[in-house]
């Protein structure tokens, strides 16, 4: 029998068998470190973790990005990223039951163009919010968008901030309930639009969350203590509401949906 692959925890350095690591949802069973680079969850892994099995109905799976600026090799790289995730489009959106509560849910995948938000992600999130408004469904958006707005689409990607923010405001004016789930890394324009406009903002432990990332700050010579852009620091200053372990996220969402149901 070949020996099972071992993964060394980036935090406590203890070796864990791959099967144990995957069973604990890519979280170290010894020190509870939620592993980051190289071990991000895909959108489908998160979907399976959060929703009632077999209840997900996908929206808008046929939307795909064009290359409006003729950015070199953009279409090829984007299509290769999407294929690796098993998704049919750039983000998973649809509706599903969570603990029996019908919910509109969007789940990003950090493996697509380094988790940047292009026009299709903005459009699919906006359509998700608008459908949730029409159908009067609670809304959950899981953000793993650390790459900011997608530079390969220029101003068209920046416009997604205003579009998604406007949809969020119209949704919340109707008295419906929006939960934003932040996962490592959530930065840039999405942190400054739909990800931060929810009634309840939940982060996984160790999530990096803020606006200007390291390269941006370095380019203007701005120094900042590294802990400022962590979920733990942001919780202390009221920018987020809760930090929830990955294994407890589904139960927490069900509690919140239950609390806010009619
Ligand atoms: Zn560990």
Boltz pocket constraint, residues with backbone or C-beta under 6 A from the ligand:
constraints:
  - pocket:
      binder: B
      contacts: [[A, 9], [A, 10], [A, 11], [A, 12], [A, 13], [A, 14], [A, 28], [A, 29], [A, 30], [A, 31], [A, 32], [A, 33]]
      max_distance: 6.0
